[in-house]
Each structure stands twice: as structure tokens, then as C-alpha cells.
Amino acid sequence: MSHEIEEARPWRNLEGYFCFGCCPENPAGIALRPVATASGLACSFSLDRRHESYPGVIHGGVATAVLDEIMGNALVFLLHKACFTISLRSRFLAPIRTGRTYQAVATIRDRPGPSTEQFTCEGEILNEHGESALFATGTYRWITAEQAGVMHPNPASVAEFRKYFK
């Protein structure tokens, strides 16, 4: 059984929040809306010609960003760990086409202890037949409160999210 996690997005009302991957107010973004599943996170998505490389084919960097986003969100929503990507390996198995609906899924491969700084996730984009078009493995590092304060233009505003930082 799945349930939408949009309302659980901790920083959805944070001033300056404009994530390319999940912010619905970013006109250049892809506005993913993941749902929690028994094994991780998933979301359906469709991209258009603004996201293509060759006519009718989604740019590989944009497709990889979809998986990076959902894998990173799996860490935030399932483990309450805000992380940044330190490694991302992608394997393209089929073209991802404009105007078609795909499913992105993410699982946390390793569930390390509370003091671990690095996490590994796997993500996959599936076509309408459930066939894999893109597979990725990402390694993420847990963000410290100090790093979070430096990254955001208003450091005081991240204090309420302290539980997500190392």
C-alpha cells in the first residue's frame, strides 16, 4: 500500500525552497510527487520536449536527476536523513521518451546505524510495461547542521529541521 508524502515534506514552506526535482513552484523543475511504498519510494512522471536531447528522447542527465531526486528523498522521508549526493552511477537500458508515463522507484540498499555518514540507494525507471529503462546506484553523505546552515541563504530558517542533519 502506498501513501502520498507531499504533506510530510519538511521544508515545503521554507522560504527559498525551489528544488529542481520536487518543488511544484519551480517552473523549470520536474515537480516529482513521490509516494511511500512497502519497499521505498515511487512516483509516476512524464517529461516533455523541454527535457529532451534528441527529438522525442529525454536527456540522460534529466532522467538521472529523476532517480537522484527520488533516492535522496527516500533517505529524507524514510530515515529522516538529509543527504547530498557523492556518487551516482547510471546504466541506461532503453530510451526514455517524451510524453510517456514512467514509474521511478527507489530503495535504500543499506540501512546503516545512526552514526554512519554514507548511505547507498538504488533507483530504477520503469516503462508502462514494467521494463527497466534506467538503473542507478547512488551514494549519499549525511549533511551536518553546519553544512545546512551555510548552504541556505537564511541559516536560521534551517534550525527547525535539525533532526534531519548529523
Summary of the structure (lengths in Angstrom):
residues: 166
radius of gyration: 15.7
end to end distance: 30.6
largest distance: 46.6
contacts: 494
relative contact order: 0.18
helix: 26%
strand: 30%
